[in-house]
Amino acid sequence: MFKPGSQLTVNNATAVLRDGLAAIAAGQSGIDVSAVAVVDSSAVATLLAWRRAAQQRGAALDFGVLPANLQSLADLYGVSALLHGAPAAPTSATDRH
């Protein structure tokens, strides 16, 4: 199972994205992000790109339990459901207050 390092930030997101996409293309159905300790918004974008790549292949992708800091960013951006494989719930502008 592919495991990114302890950091997933703008500084290494391109390389980590590429490695994860290669793992998905090779048929892996999980990416273990449990050791990722340092994140920024690039981490969320990377996980979403991996999820999209797996869906395009018709495959499921499991991240396991997201580290608290990564889960917090996903919650902030409203994409937690997407990262956990559930369809996003529709929202309206009034739901965001």
N, C-alpha and C positions, 0 to 999 in steps of 0.2 A: 504494500500500500504506500502510495506517495505521501511523504511528510515534508511540508515546507520547513524551513529552519525556524529559529525563534523570532525572527523579524519578518514582517510583511508590510513594507512601506513603499513610498514612491521611489526610494533608493534601489530597491531590488524587485519591484513588482513585475517588470517586463520579463526578467529571467524566471521568476517563480511561476508566472502565468504560463510561459512557454513549457516549462517542465511539467506542470499540471496538465496542460493540454495534451502533451505527449503521453502521459499516463492514462488519460481518458481515451485517447486514440488507440492505446494498447489494450483497452478493455477493462481497465480498473474501474470499479464501481464505488470506490471510497477514497477520500483524501482526508488524512488525519491532521487536523489543525490544532489539536490539543496542546501542542508545545509552542504555538505562536504566542509570544508574550508582548511584542511591540508591534502596534498596528497604527495605521491611519486610514483615511478613506480609500486608499488604494487597495487595502485588504478586502474591503467590502466589494469593490468593483471587480477584483480578481475572482472572488468566490462566485459572484454573479456570472462572470464570463465562463467559469468552469461549469456552472449549472446549465447555462445556455448551450454550451458545447455538448454536454451529455444528453440534453434533451434533443438536440439536432440528430444525435446518433440513435435516438429512441431508447436511451438508457437512463436508469436512475443513478443518482449520485448522492452519497452519504458523507457528511462532514463530521458526524459524531456530535459530541457536545462542544459547542463553541466556547472558547475562553471568554470570561466575563467582559473583558474590554472590547472584544470583537462583537459579542452579543449586544453590548451597549451601543456601539456604532450602528449595528443593524437595526436596533430598535429606534434609534434617533432618526435614521433615514427611512424608516417605515418598510424595510425589506426583510424582516425576520422570517415571515412566512415563506418568502421566496427561497431563502437560504435553507429552510427546513423542508423544502420540497412541496409546500402547499401553495395553491394559487393565491395570489394577492387579493385581499378583500377590496372591493371598490370603495373609494372614499370620495367625499365631496369637500369643497373648500371649508365648509362649516365644521367638518369633523376635525380639522387641524387646529382649532383654537384651544 
